[in-house]
Amino acid sequence: MQKSKNHPENLALKEKLRALKSADIDTIAHAIAAEETQKTDCTTCGKCCQTLQPPFTQKDIKRIETEHTSIIELLVLDPSNQQYYLKQSPCHFFHDNKCNIYNERPQACADYPHLHQPHFKYRINTTMDNYAVCPIVYYTIERLKVALGVC
């Protein structure tokens, strides 16, 4: 992954998305993302676990605490949105490119990189924040540019 989120092609993609219908973009982007997800073994990467700090909801905390009773000590509350985040990166539960709480992981982790969600066009800035982090995002964006004739 070499291009930055501000690479001219990526900026051109953002412009192109503005002119297209959200539902049409979702159809294309979701299909590409599904293919890229199938081709990618996240355990060979783990960049998201090494660099990102996903939110932990109260429901996440309760689910994880059944196995890891001291989880609250690893988190800090953000008063602006009332969500908890890890105090530090990489994630405390990430070892040997594997999540030690995979079955109980936070919903934000389970949904990452969020490419399957609706309204791709309106989430492009957030998606581009993950462009240099996640190979699935990178290759989805690169293929989307080709599909939309941006490059």
Sequence and secondary structure as in RCSB ss.txt:
>XXXX:A:sequence
MQKSKNHPENLALKEKLRALKSADIDTIAHAIAAEETQKTDCTTCGKCCQTLQPPFTQKDIKRIETEHTSIIELL
VLDPSNQQYYLKQSPCHFFHDNKCNIYNERPQACADYPHLHQPHFKYRINTTMDNYAVCPIVYYTIERLKVALGV
C
>XXXX:A:secstr
    TTSHHHHHHHHHHHHS HHHHHHHHHHHHHHHHHH  GGGT HHHHH   EE HHHHHHHHTT TTGGGGE
EEETTTTEEEESSSS TTEETTEETTGGG  HHHHHTT TTSS GGGGHHHHHHTTTT HHHHHHHHHHHHHTT 
 
